[in-house]
Amino acid sequence: MTVSILYREELREYDFGLGHPFRGDRYEIFPRVLKEQIAEDGKFHFVVADTCSEEDLRLICSQEYIDFTREYFRAANAGETFVRSMDFPKYHSLDNLPRGKPGKLEEAARMMIGQVKKAAELVAEGGEEIVICIGGNLHHAKPNYGEGFCIYNDNAFAAKHLLDEYGLERIMVLDTDAHQGNGTCEYFYTDPRVLFVDLHQDPTTLYPGVGFANDIGQGEGKGFTINVPMPVYAGIDSYRMALEQVVEPVTREFRPQVIIRNGGSDPHFADGLTNLGLPVAGFKMIGEKIRSLTHECGCSEIDIIGSGYNIQVLPSAWLALISGVAGFDVEVEEPISIPARFAEDSVADDTAKVVQRVRGYLKDYWTCFS
Ligand SMILES: [Zn+2]
C-alpha cells in the first residue's frame, strides 16, 4: 500500500515572523528529513493539492470573517496599519497578528484547506486508507474568530466536507495536540455525526483554558464530545492509558467511517510552549494505535500534522507519528537526551484518576464506559 502525503512548498509562507513561536521553516525542514529517512519510491508519494475557493471557505467561516481577514492581510502587506487597530480584535486574537508584514500567510492558510479537501476526496472517492497532510492542524479557528495562530479550521473543514459532499454519517476527530481544539469542538458540539475526542494538557495550566472532563457536548451531540485533560508532565504511560481506556473502546463502539487525527509535536517534553512529557517513542506509539484502530474498524484515516514549538524536536516527533500511522519501518531517535524527571512517567496515577472521571461522565452514552 502506498501512502499519499499532501504537501506543497508554499506552505512555508504560513509564518508569523521573527520571534513568533510559529515559523514557516518547519515546512521546509520536515519534508527534507522525511525524504532522507524514507524512500519515496513504493512507500509514499507526495500529492500537490489545489488551493481552496471562497465557496469552500464558506463551509466553515462567515462571509464577514473571510472578507475582514483577506482585507486585513492585504492592508497589512500594503503598510496600511489602521485596519489592525480598528477591527482586528473583533475577528482575531492578538496572537494571530504576524510580526512584520504577513506576506502570503493567508494564501497558505487557504492551501491548507485545499489539502484537506483533497484528502477527503482521496479517502471518499479513491478509497485510500491513509492520507497524511503536512501542514494545518488549525484547530483553534472558529467560524467568526481566529485565534491560537489559526486562521481557517482545516479539521472542521475535513469533517464537514465528508458529511456534506460525500454523505458520510460517522466521522471521528481525534485531536492529540497539546492544546485543546476549542475551535473544532465548537463546530460539532451539538452534532452526533462527529465524535470529537481530545487529549490535551490540563486546561487550568494551558491555553485555551477549556476542555474539561465534564464538557461532553450538548443537545443531540451530548456524549459525542470527549475531553481527556492530561496532567502536567504526562508521558508515554499516561497517553497509552488514555488511548487504551478511552479512545480505543469508544472508537470500536462508534465505528467511524473516517478518523481525522490532528496535532504535531507539542506534547513533547522539550516543547517550548507546553508542559507535557512525551518522548519521541510516544508519538510512534500514538500513530501505531491509530493505525491498528483504522484496520480494526475498516475505516480510512486523514492525518493532519502541524504544531510544535521546539524545532530541534519537531522533525523526529513528526516522523515518529507518520511512521506509526503509515507503518513505515524506521527507527526514530530521541534528538535530546531525556532528563531524569521524564525517564519514567511520574503522573500515571493522576492520569488513571482523570481517565476514570472521563469514563464516568460518559457512562450513560457509551456501553463501553458503563
Ligand atoms: Zn498545540
Boltz pocket constraint, residues with backbone or C-beta under 6 A from the ligand:
constraints:
  - pocket:
      binder: B
      contacts: [[A, 177], [A, 178], [A, 179], [A, 266], [A, 307], [A, 308]]
      max_distance: 6.0
